[in-house]
Amino acid sequence: MEDNPKTLPERKRNRMDGYDYSLCGAYFVTICLKNRECFLWKTVGADIIRPNNAYELSEYGRIVEEEIKRMDSIYDSVSVGDYIVMPDHIHLIIFISEDIRRGDLWSPENERNDTAEAGDHRSPLHLIKKPALSRIIQQFKGSVTKQIGFPIWQKSFHDHIIRNEQDYNAIRRYIYENPEKYLYNEHSS
């Protein structure tokens, strides 16, 4: 069989090879809407600007925001820090921690398995599986899609592992400045 000269280039991997995305840490996540459709903000005619550069979420945008806020209650070890819902994408900081806020450490899901060695006296915390970042995002996207009634998301998502306080502060600033930059760019072109 002859090689096809029009083969597509190999797609770049989004995740860091070998990294365990269920490790405790802070992750900056960007999720885009399919075809970068802009329907998470309300518009008035062709004008999206409001006094003081305020913006208003559309019905879909409110669903997305409510699901972001709900993320903290879905997983014991997950919390959402800063976030922003943009017209065609969202940015959020997700924290994965050892913090177990609810539930019984001795529930059946957390029981030691039969292969544990005799005399293994570790805390039951080592048995609790924290969700990987991809699972958290998959759950989030699925819930939003179900509530809206049709898929709105691009495949996959972009992530950045936040490495230190300087990195964290720069990302927070980026999140808070993003709407203003978007509004400025929309009206300066």
Secondary structure, DSSP 8 states (H G I E B T S, - for coil): ----TT-------SS-TT--TTSSEEEEEEEEBGGG---SB--BTTB---GGG---B-HHHHHHHHHHHHHHHH-TTEEEEEEEE-SSEEEEEEEE-S---SS-TTSGGGS--TTS-TT----GGGG-----HHHHHHHHHHHHHHHHTS--B-SS-EEEEE-SHHHHHHHHHHHHHHHHHHHHHHHH-
